[in-house]
Structure formats: C-alpha cells, structure tokens
Amino acid sequence: MWAKLFKTSTRSVEPRATFAEEISDRDGHVCRYLTDGVNLYRFMGSMVSRAGEMVGIENCRSLDIMLVPAEELHRRRVRPVSLAGID
C-alpha cells in the first residue's frame, strides 16, 4: 500500500533553471535590473515553494516590492538590462 502512495515517476526530467539562473550573464553574475519595456524593476531574489517559483522585484519608480510568480514574469516578457556605471 505504501508503495502505491509514494510511488515516484520513473520518467527522467531535467530540472528547470531558476529565474536567477535565467537572468545571469555568462560569468554567472545575476543581472539586478529587469524591464518589461515600460517599467524598470530591481531583482531582489527568488524562492521555490509548492506553488512554484516566486520572484521578489522592486519597482524602481514607486519603490514598491512585490512577490510575483516567475511564470507571470515570463508572460510579461520581463528581460534583464544592464545600466552603464551601475554594478
């Protein structure tokens, strides 16, 4: 009975990259600033929970901090940007 309850899939699945890994440059440094073409956000961090990956971002204009599902950021086509002179 326990075997049926806790049976795991034998299918091999590649682990998906986290949002932080997706916005990293080739040297592995995480880009701290993101844009959707209209707004500028600062990446605060991410965490993975049962609900999926959640990403903390700060709106650079209003300074509001939001916890947003990574899937929503993908749907909104948020992409990393680099600002000259800011590290």
C-alpha positions in Angstrom: 0.0 0.0 0.0 2.8 2.5 0.9 4.5 1.7 -2.4 1.3 2.9 -4.3 1.0 6.1 -2.1 4.6 7.2 -2.5 5.4 5.8 -5.9 7.7 8.1 -7.8 7.8 8.5 -11.5 10.5 6.7 -13.4 10.4 9.4 -16.1 13.6 11.4 -16.1 13.0 15.2 -16.2 15.7 17.9 -16.5 15.4 20.4 -13.6 14.3 23.8 -14.9 16.6 26.7 -14.4 15.6 29.1 -11.7 14.7 32.7 -12.7 18.0 33.9 -11.2 19.9 31.5 -13.4 17.9 32.6 -16.4 18.9 36.2 -16.0 22.6 35.6 -15.2 25.3 36.7 -17.6 27.9 34.4 -19.0 30.1 34.9 -15.9 27.3 33.8 -13.6 26.6 37.2 -12.2 22.8 37.9 -11.8 21.6 41.0 -13.5 19.9 43.1 -10.8 17.7 45.2 -13.1 14.8 44.0 -15.3 12.4 45.6 -17.6 9.2 44.8 -19.4 9.8 47.7 -21.9 7.8 50.1 -19.7 8.9 49.7 -16.1 12.3 49.2 -14.5 12.5 46.7 -11.7 15.3 45.6 -9.4 15.6 41.8 -8.8 15.5 41.1 -5.0 15.7 37.3 -5.0 13.7 34.2 -5.7 12.4 31.2 -3.8 10.9 27.9 -4.8 7.8 26.7 -3.0 5.0 24.2 -3.6 3.2 26.9 -5.6 6.2 27.3 -7.9 9.0 29.8 -8.1 8.3 33.3 -6.7 10.4 36.3 -7.5 10.9 39.4 -5.4 11.1 42.6 -7.5 11.2 46.2 -6.6 9.5 48.8 -8.9 12.3 51.4 -9.3 9.8 54.3 -9.7 7.3 53.6 -6.9 9.8 51.6 -4.7 7.0 49.0 -4.2 8.3 45.5 -3.5 6.3 42.7 -5.0 6.5 38.9 -4.8 5.5 37.6 -8.3 5.3 34.1 -9.8 8.2 33.5 -12.2 5.7 32.4 -14.8 4.0 35.8 -14.8 7.3 37.5 -15.4 7.8 35.2 -18.4 4.3 36.0 -19.7 5.1 39.7 -19.4 8.4 39.2 -21.2 10.5 40.7 -18.5 14.1 40.7 -19.5 17.4 41.7 -17.9 19.0 45.0 -18.6 22.4 46.5 -17.7 22.8 50.1 -16.6 26.0 51.8 -17.5 28.1 52.6 -14.4 25.9 50.6 -12.0 27.1 47.3 -10.7 
